[in-house]
Amino acid sequence: FDPKWMFFEGSLLFTSRPIMGLEEAKLPKMLISGGGGADTKKAKGEVGDYMSVENCVCLGAPEDVVRVNAPRPNQDYLAVELRCATCNSTFNDHVALMQHCTDSGHSPVTEFEASVIPSSHSEFLMYCNIVLQIAMKKRMMKWGNAYIDPNTFRDEEEIRIFDAYVCEFSLIQDQVKNPGKLCLGLTLDVQVKLQRTKSLLDMIKEEFPSPSEKNKKLIQKKFSGQCVIYTIDKRTFDIVEIDFQRSAATLPVEGL
């Protein structure tokens, strides 16, 4: 249990495979029991953190969405998915899947026997876009709501330019091959992200070489409210105020 996360009553959780111990026959099940008692610091009438799983439903694609029919295997073959049934690993081909299973002793996903209920359009798109975001994070770096390749950029006049991509799945009408049916469409928005190669300190020294009281007020007025970016993980921070009495040497971070 991570206390930094909060799940409100009625929250939903998607999982790509069944979770052991949370089968439908074993629900509802209390995972974290809150409230006061002899083993807690809370009073008996006080309610603390708790989590209870009330229901589990196996959802499939909506009925009006076009599906790809996989060929049925004959008696000499077993149909498997390109993902592991023991861990959350997925693979590009069967060779990588079987190599993973051989090395780790895991097994591939073969057949899921639970009854599948067609999902709504919103549930289907929510799940697809979550999977898409996870796949993008594995291959690229997130910058705001976009993703970039941190190793691919071009420099122009003290500015570093990155190609940024915003991806989202949506449902569109398939009027050509399957009239009246919906299919999954991917929308890709290509943007650019700009990063100055000069640091904030370099810009201040270049524009205001004299540290007079008048220049300090001008620096505060010009740079307060602007945004700086950390070059390692591309996280951005707003400049609230510039402290001229402190430096990195006088304000060390504890533990570093």
N, C-alpha and C positions, 0 to 999 in steps of 0.2 A: 504494500500500500504506500503510495507516494502522497504525502500531505499537501504537496504543491498543486495537485490536481483536484478538482471538485466536480463531481457528477451530480446533477440535480435529479430530483425524482422524475421518472419517466424518460431518462436518457437512454439512448440506443447505442449499441456497440457492434461494429461489423467485425467479423473474423472470416478468414478465407477457408477455414476448416473447422470441424467440431472441436470443442474444448473438453478434454477429459474431466469428468466430475460434474459437468454442467449439462448432461443429457436431459432431454425433456422429462423423462420419468423421475428425475431427482430434483426437479424444481417445484416450488421456489426454494432457494437455498441462501442462507445468510453467510456472507463471506467475511464481513467485519461487523462485530456487534458493538454498538455504542451504548451510552447510558452509564449511570453510576453503579457502583457495587464495591465489594470488598477488595477486588484486585485493581481498581482504578482510583484516580484522584478526584473523580467527580462525585457530586452528591447523588443520592438515589433517584431523585426526581429530575436530574439534569440529563439532557439528551446530547450525546457526543457524536463522533463520526461513525457512520454505519453504511454498509453496502449490501444490498440483497438483490440477487438475480431472480426475477419473477417468471420469465418466460424465454423460450428459445425457439426460433422459427427458421427453417431452412428456406431461403428465398432464391428464386430463379429469375430469369429474364421475363419481362412482361409478355403477355400473350400476343400482342400486336407488333412485337419486335422481330425482325427477320433473324432466323437462327441458321447456323451452318450445320448441316447434318453430317456427322462423321460416319464413315463407312463401318458397318458392323463387322467385327472380327470373326473369323471362323474358329473352329475348335482347337486349332494348333497355335493360336495367338491370344495374347491378353492385352486389352486396351488399357493404357496408362496415360495419365496426364503428366505434363512436364513440370511437376512440383513434388516435393517430398511430403510424405504423410506423417513423418516424425518431427521435422522441423519446418521452418517457414521458408526454406530455400526454393527458388524457382530456377529453371534452366532454359537455354535456348534450343537445345536439341537432346535427343535420347542418349547420345554418347556421354554428354556431361552429366545427365541424370544418373545413368547406371554407374559411372565412375564415382559419383558422390555416394551412392548406396553401397558400393563395394568398399570404399575407404572407411565409411562411418558405421556401416551395419544398419543403415536406415532402409526404409521401404518406400516405393513411389505410391502415389494416389492411384488406385485402380477403379473402384466403384463405390459410390455413396448410396446407401440403401434408404436413407431418410426420405420421407415424402416432401416434395418440393412444391412451394406455393408461389405462384407468379407475383412478383413485386410490383409496386406502383412505379410510375415513371420517375417520380422524385427520388424514391429509394434506390432505383436502379442507377440513375445518374449520380447520386451521391456516392454510391459505392465505387462506380467506375472512375470518378474524378479523384477519390481518395487513393485508389490504386495508381492512377496516373501520377499524382503528386509524389507518391513514394518512389515510383520508378524514376522520376526526374531528379529527385534528391540523391539517388544512388549514383547517377552519372554526371550531374552538374551541380553548381553551387547556386543557392537561392539568394536573390537580391531583391528585396521588397516582395512583390507578387510575381516576379519574373525569375528566370533561370539563365545563368551564363556559364560559359566555359572559361574558368579563370586563367587558363594557359593560352587562350586565343584572343588577341586584341591588336589594335593598331594605335600608334602614337602620332599625334598631330598637334604641334604647337602647345606643348606642356599639358596636353589632355590625353588621357588614355581612353579609348573607345572600345566598348564591349558590345557584341551582338547579344541581345536578350530575347528570350522566348516566353510567351504566355500561352499555355495550352489548356483547353477545356473541351470535354466531351458534351455533346448535345444530341438530341433525337431529331432526325430529319425524315421527310417523306421520301420513300423510294418509288418514284413514279415510273421508272423504266422497267426494272426487272420484277418488282413486287408491288404493284399498285395497291394502295390502301394499307400498306405495311410501313413500319418505321425501321430505320437502321441507325446505327451509332455513327455519328460524324464527329471528326476532330477539327476544332477551330484553332489555328495557330496564328498568333499575333507576334510579329517580329518587331522589336524595338531596339533602341540603343541606350546604353548606360554610359555616362561620362564620369571619369574620375581624374581629378587634377593630380599631376605628378608632384606638385609642390605641396609641402606640409603647411599647416596653418602658421607655424612659427616662421617658416621661410617667407611667407607672404607678408607677415607683419614686419619683419626686419627689412624687407625690400621696399615696402611702401612708407613705413614710419621708422627710419633709422635712428631718430632721436627719441629716447624714452621720456619725453616731457609730460607734465600733467595734462596739458592740452591734447597731446597725441594719444594719451591713454583714454581720454574721453571719446576721441574720434574712433579709436580702435573698438571700444565697447559698442558704440553706436553702429559701426559698420558690420561687425562680425557677430554680434549677439543675434540669435535667431536663425543663423545659418546652420547648415548640416555638414558634418564631417563623416568620413567613412574609414573604417578600420580595414587595412589592405589585406589582412590575413583571411578573415571570414566574411568580409563585405557587410558587416553590421554597421548601421548608421546611427549617429548620435547628434542631438541638437545642442548647439552652443547656448547655454543659459547666461553665463557670465564668465569673463576672463579675469583670473586672479593673478595680478602682477607681483604679489608678495610670496607666491609659492611656486615650486617647480617639481618635477618628477623626483629629484634627489631629496627634497624636504618632505615629500608625501609618499613614502614607500608603501607598497601594497603588502599587507601582512601575509606571510607565507611564501612570498616570491623572492 
